[in-house]
Amino acid sequence: MQSRVKALEKKGKLEELRDLKSLDFAFNEAQFQSKYLLETRDLSFGYGGDSPLLIKDLSFTVSKGDRIGVIGKNGRGKTTLLNLLNGEMKPLSGDVNINQNTKMAFFGQTNIDRLTRANTVEQELMYSQPDCTRGTARRICGAMMFEGDSALKKIEVLSGGERARVLLGKLLITPANMLLLDEPTNHLDMDSIDSLIEAIDAFNGAAIMVTHSELMLDALATRLIIFDGGSVSVFEGGYREFLEKIGWESEAAEDKSAKKPRAAKGINKKELRKLRADLSAEKTRVIGPLQKKIAATEGAIVEAEKKAEAENMALLAASERTEADAISTHSKAYHDAMGKMDSLFDELEKLTAELESKTAEFDLKMREAGFE
C-alpha cells in the first residue's frame, strides 16, 4: 500500500517523465561558405539612468565550428547578449554585423511564450516553415513524444516543459548555421542532454550557449564569454582551462578578504584554481552516472505504467467478452507491471536520496574550500 501511495504522489513526476523522455536531436543545417557568421565591435548596452552598463565594449567574431559558452551569474546580461545578437534588442553603442548568409535559430525561455496558443503542436511545427509537410511535422511530433492524438493538443494547454519541446521541434525544422541557445537543458533529462550535446557537437555551424551546465561547457565550449565582476570579457579556451588559469573574480576577491578559505591557506592562486577545477571535475564524474541511473529508472517507470495501462484495457475488453483465459493472462500481466512499477519507485527513491547526499557532500567541499 505504501508503494502505491508513493506512485500516486509521484503522478505529476510521471507526467513530466513522459514529456521529457529521451529526445533525438538533429539540426537542419543551412550551408555557409564565408569566414565569419557574425562580428561584434565595441558592443555596449545598459538600461540607462544610474544603472551600470551590462555590456561594455565587447568585441568578438563567430566562425563556423565555434562553440561559445556564455557564463556568469543570473541577471548579469547573458540573455541580453543573445537578444542583441538576434536583433531583438538594440545596443547603446557599437555594432553587431551579421553575414547576409547567416541563418539563426534561437532557443530562449521567453520564446516559449511566443508560441501561438491557438495552434496545435502539429500546426505550430507546420506553420513554422513553408516546406514543412504534415508528415514531417508528425515525425518530429513523435520524436518529441507528442505521439498520435497528442500532436493535436493546443499550445495553450501545454506545460512549460512541453512548450520547450515544441520550440526545440521548431529548431529541428528551421534551416540554420548558427544556434543561439539560452539554457537549453532546463527542461531535459540526462539522456536528452546527452543527445543535445552530441547534436551540437556534430553541427557544422556555430553555437552560442548560455548555460550553467558544467557538463555542456566541458564537452563543447572552445571559447567563453564571461560575465564576472561587473564586466564582460572573451576567453580563448575551454571552461576547465578558464577555471585553472583565471577563475572567477569573485573568488579571487575572497582570497584577499577576511573570509579567506581555510582550505586555501598556504595555497597560491594557481593552485586554488586547480583545486576548484578538480572538485568540479570530481563532482561531474560522481554525479553524472547517478543522474543517468535516475533517468533510466524514470524511463523504466514510464514503460511499466504504459504496460499496466495497456494490460488494464485488454483486461476490460476480455471481461466484456467473458474470455476466461484472456482475463487470467491480462490480469497477471497487469499485476506484474504494477509490481514492477512499485519496485522501480523504491529504487528511484534510493537513487534520489543518494544523489542528494552526494550533491550536498560536494557542495560542502566547495564551501569549505571557499568557492561558494
C-alpha positions in Angstrom: 0.0 0.0 0.0 2.8 2.4 0.9 4.4 2.0 -2.6 1.1 2.7 -4.3 0.8 5.9 -2.2 4.3 6.8 -3.5 3.1 6.2 -7.0 0.1 8.5 -6.6 2.3 11.2 -5.0 4.6 11.0 -8.0 1.9 11.0 -10.6 2.9 14.6 -11.5 6.5 13.3 -11.9 5.4 10.6 -14.2 3.6 13.2 -16.4 6.9 15.1 -16.6 8.9 11.9 -17.4 6.5 11.1 -20.2 7.2 14.6 -21.6 10.9 14.6 -21.3 11.9 11.1 -22.2 15.0 11.0 -24.5 14.7 13.2 -27.5 16.6 12.7 -30.7 18.2 15.9 -31.8 19.4 16.6 -35.3 19.6 20.2 -36.5 18.7 21.2 -40.1 21.9 22.7 -41.3 22.0 25.7 -43.7 25.0 25.9 -46.0 27.6 28.6 -45.2 30.8 29.3 -47.2 32.1 32.6 -45.8 34.6 33.1 -43.0 32.5 34.9 -40.3 28.9 34.4 -39.5 28.8 37.3 -37.1 31.0 40.0 -35.7 30.5 42.5 -32.8 32.6 45.6 -32.4 32.7 47.7 -29.1 29.2 46.5 -28.2 27.7 48.3 -25.2 24.3 48.0 -23.6 22.5 49.3 -20.4 19.1 50.3 -19.3 20.0 54.0 -18.6 19.6 56.1 -15.5 22.0 55.2 -12.7 22.2 51.6 -13.7 25.7 50.4 -14.7 26.2 49.1 -18.2 25.5 45.3 -18.5 27.8 45.1 -21.5 30.7 47.4 -22.4 33.0 47.5 -25.4 32.6 43.8 -26.2 34.2 42.6 -29.5 34.3 39.1 -30.9 33.8 37.2 -34.1 31.8 33.9 -34.7 33.1 31.4 -37.3 31.8 28.0 -38.4 32.6 25.4 -35.8 32.7 27.8 -32.9 31.2 26.6 -29.7 31.0 29.7 -27.4 29.8 29.3 -23.8 28.3 32.4 -22.2 28.8 32.1 -18.4 28.2 34.1 -15.3 25.7 34.6 -12.5 22.0 35.3 -13.3 21.0 38.9 -14.0 24.4 39.9 -15.4 23.4 40.3 -19.1 23.8 36.8 -20.6 20.3 36.6 -22.1 20.5 40.3 -23.1 23.6 39.5 -25.2 21.7 36.8 -27.1 18.9 39.2 -27.7 21.3 41.8 -29.0 22.9 39.2 -31.4 19.5 38.1 -32.5 18.4 41.7 -33.3 15.6 41.7 -30.7 17.3 44.5 -28.7 19.4 47.4 -29.9 22.8 48.3 -28.4 23.5 51.7 -26.9 26.7 51.8 -29.0 28.8 49.5 -31.1 27.8 47.2 -33.9 26.5 43.7 -34.4 27.4 42.8 -38.0 25.6 39.6 -39.3 26.7 38.0 -42.6 24.0 38.1 -45.2 24.1 34.3 -45.4 23.8 33.7 -41.7 20.6 31.9 -40.7 20.0 31.9 -36.9 17.9 29.6 -34.8 17.1 31.0 -31.3 16.0 28.9 -28.3 15.1 31.1 -25.3 12.8 30.8 -22.4 10.9 34.0 -23.4 10.4 32.5 -26.9 8.3 29.7 -25.3 5.6 32.3 -24.5 5.6 33.4 -28.2 4.2 30.2 -29.5 0.7 30.6 -31.0 -1.6 29.5 -28.2 -4.5 28.6 -30.6 -2.3 26.3 -32.7 -2.0 22.6 -32.1 1.5 21.2 -31.7 1.3 19.8 -35.3 0.2 23.2 -36.7 2.9 25.1 -34.8 5.5 23.0 -36.5 3.9 23.1 -39.9 3.4 26.8 -39.9 7.0 27.5 -38.8 8.4 26.6 -42.3 6.6 26.8 -45.7 8.1 23.5 -46.8 7.2 21.5 -43.7 4.7 18.9 -44.6 2.2 17.3 -42.3 4.2 14.0 -42.5 7.4 15.8 -41.4 5.6 17.6 -38.6 4.1 14.3 -37.4 7.5 12.6 -37.4 9.0 15.4 -35.3 6.0 15.3 -33.0 6.7 11.7 -32.4 10.4 12.4 -31.8 9.3 14.9 -29.2 6.9 12.4 -27.5 3.8 14.0 -29.0 2.6 10.7 -30.4 -0.8 10.1 -32.0 -3.5 12.4 -30.8 -1.0 14.2 -28.5 0.1 16.1 -31.6 -3.3 17.7 -31.7 -3.0 19.2 -28.3 -3.3 23.0 -28.4 -0.3 25.1 -27.2 -2.5 26.8 -24.6 -2.9 23.6 -22.6 0.7 22.5 -22.6 3.1 22.7 -19.6 6.2 24.8 -19.8 8.3 21.7 -20.4 6.1 20.6 -23.3 6.2 24.1 -24.8 10.0 23.9 -24.6 9.9 20.7 -26.6 7.7 22.3 -29.2 10.2 25.1 -29.5 13.0 22.6 -29.9 11.0 20.9 -32.6 10.8 24.2 -34.5 14.6 24.5 -34.3 14.8 21.0 -35.8 12.8 22.2 -38.8 14.4 25.6 -39.2 17.4 25.7 -41.5 20.3 27.3 -39.6 24.0 27.7 -39.5 24.1 29.5 -36.1 22.4 28.4 -32.9 21.6 30.8 -30.1 20.7 28.7 -27.1 19.6 30.1 -23.8 19.7 27.5 -21.0 18.6 24.7 -23.4 19.0 21.9 -20.8 16.5 23.3 -18.3 13.6 21.0 -19.3 15.6 18.0 -20.3 16.7 14.8 -18.5 20.2 13.4 -18.7 19.6 11.2 -21.8 18.2 14.2 -23.7 21.0 16.4 -22.6 23.5 13.9 -23.9 21.6 13.8 -27.2 21.6 17.6 -27.4 25.3 17.8 -26.7 26.0 15.2 -29.4 23.9 17.0 -31.9 25.6 20.4 -31.2 29.0 18.7 -31.5 28.0 17.3 -34.9 26.5 20.6 -36.1 28.7 22.1 -38.8 27.6 25.7 -38.0 28.3 27.7 -34.9 26.6 27.7 -31.5 26.5 30.3 -28.7 25.2 28.8 -25.5 24.1 30.5 -22.3 24.3 27.7 -19.7 25.1 26.8 -16.1 25.6 23.1 -17.1 29.3 22.3 -16.5 28.7 19.0 -18.4 27.8 21.0 -21.5 30.6 23.5 -21.0 33.2 20.8 -20.5 32.0 18.8 -23.5 31.5 21.6 -26.0 32.9 25.1 -25.2 36.0 26.1 -27.1 35.7 29.8 -26.2 33.9 31.7 -23.4 32.2 35.0 -23.0 32.4 35.7 -19.2 30.2 38.0 -17.2 32.0 38.5 -13.9 32.9 41.3 -11.5 30.8 43.8 -13.3 32.4 43.4 -16.7 32.3 41.1 -19.7 35.3 39.5 -21.5 36.2 36.9 -24.0 38.4 33.9 -23.1 40.1 31.9 -25.8 39.9 28.5 -24.3 37.6 25.9 -22.7 35.8 26.0 -19.4 38.3 23.9 -17.4 41.2 25.9 -18.8 39.4 29.1 -17.7 39.0 27.7 -14.1 42.6 26.7 -13.9 44.2 29.8 -15.5 41.9 32.7 -14.5 39.0 31.7 -12.3 36.1 33.9 -11.1 37.0 37.4 -9.9 34.6 37.0 -7.0 36.6 34.0 -5.8 39.8 35.9 -6.2 38.4 38.8 -4.2 37.6 36.3 -1.4 41.3 35.3 -1.3 42.1 38.9 -0.3 39.3 39.3 2.2 38.9 38.3 5.8 36.9 35.4 4.5 39.9 33.7 3.2 39.0 30.0 2.9 40.5 27.6 5.4 41.5 25.1 2.7 43.3 27.8 0.8 45.8 28.7 3.5 49.3 28.3 2.1 47.9 27.7 -1.4 48.7 30.2 -4.2 46.0 31.4 -6.7 47.0 29.0 -9.4 46.8 26.0 -7.1 43.5 27.3 -5.7 42.0 27.5 -9.2 43.3 24.0 -10.0 41.6 22.8 -6.8 38.3 24.4 -7.9 38.6 22.7 -11.3 39.5 19.3 -9.8 36.5 19.5 -7.4 34.1 20.4 -10.3 35.5 17.5 -12.4 35.2 15.1 -9.5 31.6 16.2 -8.9 30.8 15.6 -12.6 32.3 12.1 -12.5 30.4 11.1 -9.4 27.1 12.8 -10.0 26.8 12.1 -13.8 26.4 8.3 -13.5 23.9 8.7 -10.7 21.8 11.1 -12.8 21.9 8.6 -15.7 20.7 5.8 -13.4 17.9 8.0 -12.2 16.9 8.9 -15.8 17.0 5.2 -16.8 14.8 4.3 -13.8 12.4 7.1 -14.6 12.2 5.8 -18.2 11.5 2.3 -16.9 8.7 3.6 -14.7 7.1 5.3 -17.7 7.3 2.0 -19.7 5.9 0.0 -16.7 3.0 2.4 -16.4 2.3 2.2 -20.1 2.3 -1.6 -19.9 0.0 -1.6 -16.9 -2.4 0.7 -18.8 -2.4 -1.5 -21.9 -3.0 -4.6 -19.9 -5.8 -3.0 -18.0 -7.5 -2.0 -21.2 -7.1 -5.5 -22.6 -8.4 -6.9 -19.3 -11.5 -4.8 -19.5 -12.1 -5.9 -23.1 -11.6 -9.6 -22.2 -14.0 -9.2 -19.3 -16.7 -7.8 -21.7 -16.2 -10.8 -23.9 -16.1 -13.1 -20.9 -13.0 -14.8 -22.2 -11.6 -16.6 -19.1 -8.1 -17.4 -20.4 -7.6 -13.9 -21.7 -8.8 -12.5 -18.4 -6.4 -14.6 -16.4 -3.5 -13.7 -18.8 -4.1 -9.9 -18.8 -4.8 -9.8 -15.1 -1.4 -11.4 -14.3 0.4 -9.2 -16.7 -1.3 -6.1 -15.2 -0.3 -7.0 -11.7 3.2 -7.9 -12.8 3.5 -4.4 -14.4 2.2 -2.7 -11.3 4.6 -4.7 -9.1 7.5 -3.7 -11.3 6.4 0.0 -11.1 6.3 -0.2 -7.3 9.8 -1.7 -7.2 11.1 0.9 -9.6 9.7 3.7 -7.4 11.5 2.3 -4.4 14.8 2.2 -6.5 14.2 5.7 -7.7 13.7 6.9 -4.1 17.1 5.3 -3.1 18.9 6.8 -6.1 17.4 10.2 -5.5 18.5 10.1 -1.8 22.0 9.1 -2.9 22.1 11.9 -5.4 21.0 14.5 -2.8 23.6 13.2 -0.4 26.5 13.3 -2.9 25.5 16.7 -4.1 25.4 18.0 -0.5 28.8 16.4 0.1 30.4 18.2 -2.9 28.6 21.5 -2.0 30.2 21.2 1.5 33.6 20.6 0.0 33.2 23.6 -2.2 32.1 25.8 0.7 35.0 24.5 2.9 37.4 25.4 0.1 35.8 28.9 0.0 34.3 28.6 -3.5 30.6 29.1 -2.7 
